[in-house]
Amino acid sequence: MARCENQLKPRKPLSDTKSNGLPDWGDRVKSVDNFVEVLASIQEKDFTVPRVAEYVRDNPVDPDSLSPYLFYSPTHYTRNLIYKCDLFELIAICWDVGHRSAIHNHQNQNCWMAVPIGRLAVQNYELLRASDQTNFCELREADRIVMDPENPSFVDPKTPIHAVLNLPEYGERATSLHIYSRPYDHCLVYALESKCYWDVPLLYDTEYGRPAPPEKTSRGH
Ligand SMILES: [Fe+2]
């Protein structure tokens, strides 16, 4: 598959696989607590797309450490808040087989993604035309990349519209980690066929390992 601009060089090959089938990164893995601790120490001026992308690439998160945040639902992918500050938030998104996000934007914020468990496709879209008077939009499919434990990615600010898919043929659940900077609580979603877009709230299914209050529960976007 052709490598696109927002796909990082792959991590070094996995050396082993644990008995539970998850990748074993040996000494290179960080617990998610450790991952957050270092991320939170990066100064705002250094919290740039390439710097954070390098950090994500070089610091794979131990899947075992994510267990407090893994909540899969048969009906929708779940958004699970791990950490939030003014500068960024870290979310684990749990995807059952066949789950996919709507086509969405990122509110002019940066987004970095890693997939410690499973595999996910990112389908990018080009916005050809849009009207904020009528909510009309016209999109065209652009490139598609695949993320897995060896291949994290990030959103190129020049092409901020995409959908994330756990394709049925992958045949397994997936969990992705998303860093958003700054945090945002709504975004635009786009309908390819009906050529319209609208604003949706972004909520959490769980916060810090516990169910979110009912009024804050996500049902996907
Ligand atoms: Fe996204």
Boltz pocket constraint, residues with backbone or C-beta under 6 A from the ligand:
constraints:
  - pocket:
      binder: B
      contacts: [[A, 104], [A, 105], [A, 106], [A, 111], [A, 162], [A, 164]]
      max_distance: 6.0
